Amino acid sequence: MVSKVLANRLKYCLDKCGAQGIEVILMSEPWLRKEDGLWIRAPQIEEAEVEAIMVVPLFDEVQEG
């Protein structure tokens, strides 16, 4: 569940930025940060990290093209 949510969220953001064909290993790399700025541990445990992940935006600003 978590990986699907993250994959869809990342795909949406990358599509908005025009970055297609980029791969990110979602559940085994510490590329996400919590609200306090610390890295979310990897691999992530489903549902234990969902709320922390969804609260933090992937980008500071997204401009519509």
C-alpha positions as CSV (number, residue, x, y, z in Angstrom):
1,M,0.0,0.0,0.0
2,V,2.7,2.5,1.0
3,S,4.8,1.8,-2.1
4,K,1.8,2.3,-4.3
5,V,0.8,5.6,-2.6
6,L,4.4,6.8,-2.9
7,A,4.9,5.7,-6.5
8,N,1.7,7.5,-7.6
9,R,2.6,10.6,-5.7
10,L,6.1,10.7,-7.1
11,K,4.8,9.9,-10.6
12,Y,2.4,12.8,-10.4
13,C,5.1,15.2,-9.2
14,L,7.6,14.1,-11.8
15,D,4.9,14.4,-14.6
16,K,4.1,17.9,-13.5
17,C,7.9,18.8,-13.7
18,G,8.3,17.1,-17.0
19,A,10.7,14.5,-15.7
20,Q,9.7,11.2,-17.2
21,G,11.5,8.0,-17.2
22,I,13.2,8.6,-13.8
23,E,13.2,5.6,-11.4
24,V,13.4,5.9,-7.6
25,I,13.6,2.8,-5.4
26,L,10.8,3.7,-3.0
27,M,11.0,1.3,-0.2
28,S,14.7,0.7,0.2
29,E,16.3,4.1,0.0
30,P,16.2,6.8,2.6
31,W,15.1,9.6,0.3
32,L,12.1,10.9,2.3
33,R,12.2,13.2,5.2
34,K,9.8,13.7,8.1
35,E,8.5,17.0,9.3
36,D,11.4,17.3,11.7
37,G,13.9,17.0,8.9
38,L,15.1,13.6,9.8
39,W,15.3,10.8,7.2
40,I,12.5,8.2,7.3
41,R,14.2,4.8,8.0
42,A,14.6,2.4,5.1
43,P,13.1,0.0,4.3
44,Q,9.9,1.6,5.4
45,I,7.3,-0.4,7.3
46,E,3.8,-0.2,5.7
47,E,1.4,2.0,7.5
48,A,3.9,2.9,10.2
49,E,5.3,5.6,8.0
50,V,2.4,6.6,5.8
51,E,1.2,9.6,7.8
52,A,4.8,11.0,8.2
53,I,5.4,10.6,4.5
54,M,2.1,12.2,3.3
55,V,2.5,15.3,5.6
56,V,5.7,16.4,4.0
57,P,5.5,17.8,0.4
58,L,8.0,16.4,-2.1
59,F,8.7,19.8,-3.6
60,D,8.6,23.2,-2.0
61,E,6.7,24.6,-4.9
62,V,5.1,23.2,-8.0
63,Q,4.3,25.6,-10.9
64,E,1.6,24.7,-13.3
65,G,2.9,24.8,-16.9
